[in-house]
Amino acid sequence: MPKVKNVQPEMSEVDDVPASIARVSDVDLAVVSAFIAEADPAFARFIEHLGPIKITSSRGGSVFESLAYAVVSQQVSTKAADSIGRRLEDLVGKPLTAEGIASHSVDELRSVGLSGSKTKTLQGLAQASLDGSIDLPGLWDLPNEEVHRRLTALWGIGRWTAEMTMIFNMDRLDVWPVGDLAVRRGWGMIHELNQPPTAEELEPLADKLRPYRSVVAWYCWRATDNKTFEW
C-alpha cells in the first residue's frame, strides 16, 4: 500500500506528500484501486470488472483555460458545453486566455451561447487574472483548501467549478465533488441504491476513502457509462 499516515484525514500523506496537495500522478493507481476496493467492498465488483482506472488530466493547459471551460460547462449537458466551447474558441482563439476573453464585449461573448451570468464570470475571471487580483499559476502549489478558497472568492466561481479545475487541470488526488450529479448517480449505482444520495448525504460517505477521493469520483463517473458495466 502507499505510505499513508492517517493521523487525521486532512493530515494524511502519500509518499510524504501532504494529501492536501498530492496529485494523482504521485500514486500507483493499481495500488489505489486495491485500497478503494478493500475499504469499500461495494467498489470491489466494479473495479474487478473495470480494472485499475486510467486517468488522464488536462494539466498541460493553463488554470485559466480549465476554469473557463468549467464555467462554460456549468449546468449544461456535455454536448452543449462542447458546442459552446468550440464557438468560444472560434471567437477568442485557442487556447482560451484572459487577454482573449477581455478583448471581447459582452454581446460578442453572449453570441456563442453563453448566459449573462457566465459571461460576467468569464469577464471577471479574465480581469482578476490580468490585474493580479488572483495569481492563477501560483495556485498550483497551494493546498486544496486554499485553492478552493481563492477560486470561490471570484464572482460566479462556485465549489463545483473549482473542484473540476482541481481534478482535471491540477491533478489533485483528494477532491470530493459531491455537487456533481454524475458522481452521486455513480455512487448510487455502485452501492445499488434506489436513488442517488444527496450532496449532503454523500459528503461523509467517502471519508474512509481519503486521500484518494478524486479517484473514487472517476470510478463514479465511469459507473454512469452504461457500456462500462452490466449491473
C-alpha positions as CSV (number, residue, x, y, z in Angstrom):
1,M,0.0,0.0,0.0
2,P,1.1,3.6,-0.4
3,K,2.7,5.3,2.6
4,V,-0.3,6.8,4.1
5,K,-0.3,8.2,7.7
6,N,-3.8,8.5,8.9
7,V,-3.2,10.6,12.0
8,Q,-6.1,12.8,10.8
9,P,-7.6,12.6,7.3
10,E,-6.5,16.1,6.3
11,M,-3.0,15.3,7.5
12,S,-2.6,12.1,5.6
13,E,0.5,11.8,3.5
14,V,1.1,10.0,0.3
15,D,4.8,9.1,0.0
16,D,5.5,12.0,2.3
17,V,3.5,14.5,0.1
18,P,0.7,16.1,2.1
19,A,-2.7,14.8,0.9
20,S,-3.9,18.4,0.6
21,I,-1.5,19.0,-2.3
22,A,-0.9,15.4,-3.6
23,R,-1.6,14.6,-7.2
24,V,-2.9,11.6,-9.0
25,S,0.4,11.3,-10.7
26,D,2.1,10.8,-7.3
27,V,0.5,7.4,-6.8
28,D,0.2,3.9,-8.4
29,L,-3.4,3.7,-9.5
30,A,-3.4,-0.1,-9.3
31,V,-2.5,0.1,-5.6
32,V,-5.0,2.9,-5.0
33,S,-7.8,0.9,-6.7
34,A,-7.0,-2.1,-4.5
35,F,-7.2,0.2,-1.4
36,I,-10.6,1.5,-2.5
37,A,-11.9,-2.0,-3.2
38,E,-10.8,-3.1,0.3
39,A,-12.0,-0.1,2.1
40,D,-15.4,-0.1,0.4
41,P,-16.4,-3.6,-0.8
42,A,-19.2,-2.2,-2.9
43,F,-16.5,-0.9,-5.3
44,A,-14.8,-4.3,-5.5
45,R,-17.0,-5.9,-8.1
46,F,-16.9,-2.8,-10.3
47,I,-13.1,-2.4,-10.0
48,E,-12.7,-6.1,-10.7
49,H,-14.6,-5.7,-14.0
50,L,-13.1,-2.4,-15.0
51,G,-9.6,-2.8,-13.6
52,P,-7.4,0.0,-12.3
53,I,-8.7,3.2,-13.7
54,K,-6.8,5.2,-16.3
55,I,-6.9,8.9,-15.5
56,T,-5.8,11.5,-18.0
57,S,-5.7,15.1,-16.7
58,S,-5.5,18.2,-18.8
59,R,-2.7,19.6,-16.7
60,G,-0.9,20.7,-19.9
61,G,-3.4,23.6,-20.2
62,S,-3.5,26.7,-18.0
63,V,-5.5,27.1,-14.9
64,F,-7.3,30.0,-16.6
65,E,-8.3,27.8,-19.6
66,S,-9.5,25.0,-17.3
67,L,-11.6,27.4,-15.3
68,A,-13.1,28.9,-18.4
69,Y,-14.2,25.6,-19.8
70,A,-15.6,24.6,-16.3
71,V,-17.6,27.8,-16.3
72,V,-18.9,27.0,-19.8
73,S,-19.9,23.5,-18.6
74,Q,-21.9,24.8,-15.6
75,Q,-25.4,23.3,-15.5
76,V,-25.5,22.2,-19.2
77,S,-25.1,18.9,-20.9
78,T,-21.7,17.8,-22.1
79,K,-22.8,18.1,-25.7
80,A,-24.0,21.7,-25.2
81,A,-20.8,22.6,-23.3
82,D,-18.7,21.2,-26.1
83,S,-20.6,23.2,-28.7
84,I,-20.4,26.4,-26.8
85,G,-16.8,25.8,-26.0
86,R,-15.9,25.4,-29.7
87,R,-17.8,28.6,-30.6
88,L,-16.0,30.4,-27.9
89,E,-12.6,29.2,-29.3
90,D,-13.6,30.4,-32.7
91,L,-14.4,33.8,-31.3
92,V,-11.5,34.4,-29.0
93,G,-8.9,31.9,-30.2
94,K,-7.3,28.8,-28.8
95,P,-6.0,28.3,-26.1
96,L,-8.5,30.4,-24.2
97,T,-6.7,33.2,-22.4
98,A,-7.5,36.1,-20.1
99,E,-6.4,38.5,-22.8
100,G,-8.6,36.9,-25.4
101,I,-11.7,37.0,-23.2
102,A,-11.1,40.5,-22.1
103,S,-10.8,41.8,-25.7
104,H,-14.4,40.9,-26.5
105,S,-17.6,42.6,-25.5
106,V,-20.5,41.2,-23.5
107,D,-22.6,40.9,-26.7
108,E,-19.8,39.1,-28.6
109,L,-19.3,36.6,-25.8
110,R,-23.0,36.0,-25.4
111,S,-23.3,35.4,-29.1
112,V,-21.6,32.0,-28.7
113,G,-24.4,30.8,-26.4
114,L,-23.1,31.9,-23.0
115,S,-25.6,33.1,-20.5
116,G,-25.3,36.6,-19.0
117,S,-24.0,35.2,-15.7
118,K,-21.4,33.0,-17.4
119,T,-20.3,36.0,-19.5
120,K,-19.9,38.1,-16.3
121,T,-18.0,35.2,-14.6
122,L,-15.6,34.9,-17.6
123,Q,-15.0,38.6,-17.8
124,G,-14.4,38.9,-14.1
125,L,-12.0,35.9,-14.1
126,A,-10.1,37.5,-17.0
127,Q,-9.9,40.8,-15.3
128,A,-8.8,39.3,-12.0
129,S,-6.1,37.3,-13.8
130,L,-4.9,40.4,-15.7
131,D,-4.8,42.8,-12.8
132,G,-3.2,40.4,-10.4
133,S,-6.2,40.1,-8.1
134,I,-5.6,36.3,-8.3
135,D,-2.4,34.5,-9.3
136,L,-3.8,31.5,-11.1
137,P,-0.4,29.8,-11.9
138,G,0.5,30.3,-8.2
139,L,-2.4,28.1,-7.2
140,W,-0.5,25.1,-8.4
141,D,1.5,24.7,-5.2
142,L,-1.2,25.7,-2.7
143,P,-3.2,23.2,-0.5
144,N,-6.6,22.2,-1.8
145,E,-8.4,24.2,0.9
146,E,-6.6,27.4,-0.1
147,V,-7.1,26.8,-3.8
148,H,-10.8,26.4,-3.2
149,R,-11.0,29.5,-1.0
150,R,-9.3,31.7,-3.5
151,L,-11.2,30.5,-6.5
152,T,-14.6,30.6,-4.9
153,A,-13.9,34.2,-3.8
154,L,-14.3,35.1,-7.5
155,W,-17.8,36.0,-8.7
156,G,-19.6,33.1,-10.3
157,I,-16.9,30.5,-9.4
158,G,-18.6,28.0,-7.0
159,R,-17.5,24.8,-5.4
160,W,-18.2,22.6,-8.5
161,T,-16.2,24.8,-10.9
162,A,-13.2,25.0,-8.5
163,E,-13.3,21.2,-8.0
164,M,-13.4,20.4,-11.7
165,T,-10.3,22.6,-12.2
166,M,-8.6,21.0,-9.3
167,I,-9.3,17.5,-10.6
168,F,-8.9,17.9,-14.3
169,N,-6.2,20.5,-14.6
170,M,-4.4,20.5,-11.3
171,D,-4.4,16.7,-11.0
172,R,-5.3,16.8,-7.3
173,L,-5.7,13.4,-5.6
174,D,-8.2,14.1,-2.9
175,V,-11.1,16.2,-4.2
176,W,-14.7,15.0,-3.5
177,P,-17.2,16.7,-5.9
178,V,-20.4,15.8,-4.2
179,G,-22.2,18.6,-6.1
180,D,-21.7,16.7,-9.3
181,L,-24.9,14.8,-10.2
182,A,-23.0,12.1,-12.2
183,V,-20.8,11.4,-9.1
184,R,-23.9,10.9,-7.0
185,R,-25.5,8.7,-9.6
186,G,-22.4,6.6,-10.0
187,W,-22.1,6.2,-6.2
188,G,-25.8,5.1,-6.1
189,M,-25.2,2.6,-8.9
190,I,-22.1,1.1,-7.4
191,H,-23.9,0.8,-4.0
192,E,-27.1,-0.4,-5.6
193,L,-29.2,2.3,-4.0
194,N,-32.8,3.0,-5.1
195,Q,-31.8,6.6,-5.7
196,P,-28.6,8.7,-5.7
197,P,-27.7,10.3,-2.4
198,T,-27.9,14.0,-2.0
199,A,-24.8,16.1,-1.8
200,E,-25.2,16.4,1.9
201,E,-25.6,12.6,2.3
202,L,-22.7,11.8,0.1
203,E,-20.2,14.2,1.7
204,P,-19.2,11.9,4.6
205,L,-19.6,8.6,2.9
206,A,-16.1,8.6,1.2
207,D,-14.3,9.7,4.4
208,K,-12.9,6.2,4.6
209,L,-11.5,6.5,1.1
210,R,-9.3,9.5,1.8
211,P,-6.9,10.6,0.5
212,Y,-8.0,9.1,-2.9
213,R,-11.4,10.7,-3.4
214,S,-10.6,12.1,-6.8
215,V,-10.0,8.5,-8.0
216,V,-13.3,7.5,-6.3
217,A,-15.1,10.2,-8.3
218,W,-13.5,8.9,-11.5
219,Y,-15.0,5.5,-10.8
220,C,-18.4,7.0,-10.1
221,W,-18.2,8.8,-13.4
222,R,-17.4,5.6,-15.2
223,A,-20.2,3.8,-13.5
224,T,-22.7,6.1,-15.2
225,D,-21.5,4.9,-18.6
226,N,-23.9,2.1,-19.4
227,K,-21.5,0.4,-21.7
228,T,-18.9,0.1,-18.9
229,F,-20.6,-2.4,-16.6
230,E,-23.6,-4.7,-16.6
231,W,-25.4,-4.3,-13.3
